[in-house]
Amino acid sequence: MEIERKYLIKNLPFSLNEYSFHKIEQAYLNTDPVIRIRKQDDDYIFTYKGRGLMVREEYNLPLNEQAYCHLREKADGIILSKTRYLIPFKTYTIELDVFDAPYEGLILAEVEFPDESSANSFTAPDWFGEDVTFSKIYHNSTLSAGKTQEPI
């Protein structure tokens, strides 16, 4: 089960140079349900995500590079590329995604929680922008299809 909140970030009040990060490429084989493949640094992952916004099923399975490359050719839409910075915040880790083209300039922060109560009582740091947890527009699967309904 994945329980997370998602926020738009307009301006970062600090440099990201001091934080660890992952280079991520991900592609979608299906968007309903979400079936995704991801290359994260030198790891390859196959993911199934159920329906939902803040809370949804999520299953991850390892892939090898050959399987990833084979499935990548079958992907629909835009193959997303981003850098994910890991920023400690209280007892959580903020996963800050800085997107490459065609979504250059888009920065999203995600925070995962152990339960719904924690997610509902979370107070975001003041540098977070709009809470877009309940907007499908900012799901990576929607971005991969190029189906944004408002400027990003």
N, C-alpha and C positions, 0 to 999 in steps of 0.2 A: 504494500500500500504506500502510495506517495501522498504526502500532505505538505503542500507548499503554498507560500504567498509570493506574488510577483509584483515588482514595482518598476516604473519608468524612471530613468535617471537622466536629468537634463544637464547638470553640471556636477563634476566631481570636485570636492574641496581639498583634494590631496592627490599626490602622485601614486600611480600604481606600481612604480618600479620596485618597491620593497616587498611586494606580495608574490607568493608562488602562483603559478598559472598552468593551464593546460591549453594546448592548441586542439581545437575540435572541428571536425568536419562531419556533418550528418546529412543523411538523405532519407527520404520517405518512400516506402513501397506502397503505403496505403495511409489514408488519413481518418477513416472511420470503419473499424477501430484503427488507432495509430499503430503502424508497424514501421519501425525506424531502424536504421543501421548507423553506427557512429564509429568514427576513428578518433580516439582521444590519445594524443601522443603516439605511443606504439601499441596501444590496446585497441581491440575491435570488439564491438558489442552489438548484439541484436536485441531490440526492445519492443515489447508489446505494452501499450497503454490503453486502459479502458476509458470509458466516458467519464466526464466530470471536469470540474474546474479547480477547486482547492484540494479536493480529495478524489483520488482515483487509483485503480489497480495499476501496478507497474511490475513487469517481469523483465529481467535482464539475463541474457545468456551470452557467453563468450563466443566470439568468432575468430577465425584465423584471417590473415591478410588475404589469402586467395579467395575465401568465401566472401569477404567484404568487397573485394574488387568485382567479383562476379555479380553480387547483388546490386552494387553501385550502378552498374550499367542498366539495371532495370528500374531505377528510381524515377519517380515522377517529379516534375517541377524543378525548382531551384535547389541545388546542393548548397546547404548553408555552411559557412565558415565563420568561426568566431574564436576569440581568446577568452577563456574563463579564468578570472582572478578569484582566489580564495581569501576572503577577508574575515578575520575573527571579529565577532561582535557578541559580547556577553557570553552566553553558553552556546551560541550558534555560529555557523559559518555562512557568511554572505557569499553566494556564487554570483559574481558580477560578470555578465556576458557582454563583451564589446564585439559587435558584429563587423564583418568585412562586407565588401560590395556583394550584392546590390543594396544592402541595408547599412552601409557605412554611416556612422553617426548614431545608430540605434544602440542604446545601452540599457540592459535590463538587469535587475537584481532579483535573485530568487533566494528564499530562505526556506529550508525544509524543517519540519517539526515532527516530534514523536507522536503527537496526538492532536485532535481538532481543538481541544481546549487551549493548548499552547499556541496554536495558530491564531485562534480568535482573540487571545489576550495579548498578542505581540504588539509592541510599540516600536515602530520603525525609527531608525535614526533620522534626524532632521534633514539630512542631505538626500533622502529618498524623495522621489516625486510621486506622481499619481499611482495609487494602488490599482493595478490592472489584473488582479487575480481572477476576477470574474468576467473578464473580457477575452473571448476567443481570438480576437484580433492579434494578440501578442503571443499566442501559442506558436511554437516553432513550426508545427505542422501547417498552420495557416500561412505563416511567412513563406514556407517552402512552395506553397501553391500560388504565391503572389497575390493573395486575396485580401489585401488590406483595404479597409473602408475609410480610413482617415490618414492624414499625413503622419509619417513616422519621423 
